[in-house]
Amino acid sequence: MPTFYHAPHSRSTAILTLVHELGDPADLDIVRIDIRRGDGSGASDPANPHPEGKAPVIVDAGDMIRERAAIIVWLTERYPSDLAPNAGEKGRGPFLSWLAWYAGVMEPVAILDYLKIENEDLKATFRDLPTAVQRVEEALADRPYLLGDTYSAADLLVGGAFAFFSQMIPETGPIRAWVDRCQDRDSVRRAGTEDAEWMARMSSSA
Ligand SMILES: N[C@@H](CCC(=O)N[C@@H](CS)C(=O)NCC(=O)O)C(=O)O
């Protein structure tokens, strides 16, 4: 049985949200773990199989699946749904492109921007946050979601990052309403509630 190692209130919450979107597959075990957090709290958890103590991570039959973009592909293939176009279907290329672009471009530029790091070589490689935001605005100019009329796991990942880094949301344009649509889902509310409950239990037992 695959096991999803989840660190509440972290990047891993996107994967918990996806698991809920996928209908909470009965054969997917969820193990909650601690991680070292940016504010100095938490600790690397001996139960976490990730070689760097990070989350999320899934282990299935001895295979380790790391990195949210890869985990999203793996989960949506293993538990087919309308959250991802299948291989060979229209939309599959854009779906994969958004996931890879998020991991390889958008998250790096968001972090560089947050840290106020400016460097011409980095900019030549990744462009910058305004350019990334522009790509999302263009995609949403004539459609409610990144792939078209329906919500997908690409919206979950990219929209969730805009919700987290809310200072990235432009005052005008389609992104604000799209982020709200992406957040207004039972899966997001459930994951948030479960994470908050786990964090409260952890701090009361500390
Ligand atoms: N690129 C990875 C990032 C994973 C990551 O950095 N997770 C953080 C939580 S937000 C973590 O586990 N931090 C603990 C640590 O760095 O020790 C992904 O998208 O899955």
The ligand as an SDF file (V2000), in Angstrom:
LIG
                    3D

 20 19  0  0  0  0  0  0  0  0999 V2000
   10.4260   21.2000   -3.9950 N   0  0  0  0  0  0  0  0  0  0  0  0
    9.8170   20.4330   -2.9410 C   0  0  0  0  0  0  0  0  0  0  0  0
    9.9250   21.2570   -1.6730 C   0  0  0  0  0  0  0  0  0  0  0  0
    9.6040   20.4590   -0.4390 C   0  0  0  0  0  0  0  0  0  0  0  0
    9.9140   21.2720    0.8060 C   0  0  0  0  0  0  0  0  0  0  0  0
   10.8450   22.0890    0.8180 O   0  0  0  0  0  0  0  0  0  0  0  0
    9.1410   21.0690    1.8730 N   0  0  0  0  0  0  0  0  0  0  0  0
    9.3860   21.7790    3.0940 C   0  0  0  0  0  0  0  0  0  0  0  0
    8.0590   22.0840    3.7650 C   0  0  0  0  0  0  0  0  0  0  0  0
    7.2740   23.5090    3.1310 S   0  0  0  0  0  0  0  0  0  0  0  0
   10.1520   20.8880    4.0550 C   0  0  0  0  0  0  0  0  0  0  0  0
    9.9380   19.6940    4.0730 O   0  0  0  0  0  0  0  0  0  0  0  0
   11.0280   21.4840    4.8750 N   0  0  0  0  0  0  0  0  0  0  0  0
   11.7730   20.7680    5.8800 C   0  0  0  0  0  0  0  0  0  0  0  0
   13.2350   20.9050    5.7180 C   0  0  0  0  0  0  0  0  0  0  0  0
   13.6680   21.5950    4.7910 O   0  0  0  0  0  0  0  0  0  0  0  0
   13.9560   20.3170    6.5250 O   0  0  0  0  0  0  0  0  0  0  0  0
    8.3530   20.1460   -3.3080 C   0  0  0  0  0  0  0  0  0  0  0  0
    7.7410   20.9650   -3.9810 O   0  0  0  0  0  0  0  0  0  0  0  0
    7.8580   19.0680   -2.9440 O   0  0  0  0  0  0  0  0  0  0  0  0
  1  2  1  0
  2  3  1  0
  2 18  1  0
  3  4  1  0
  4  5  1  0
  5  6  2  0
  5  7  1  0
  7  8  1  0
  8  9  1  0
  8 11  1  0
  9 10  1  0
 11 12  2  0
 11 13  1  0
 13 14  1  0
 14 15  1  0
 15 16  2  0
 15 17  1  0
 18 19  2  0
 18 20  1  0
M  END
$$$$
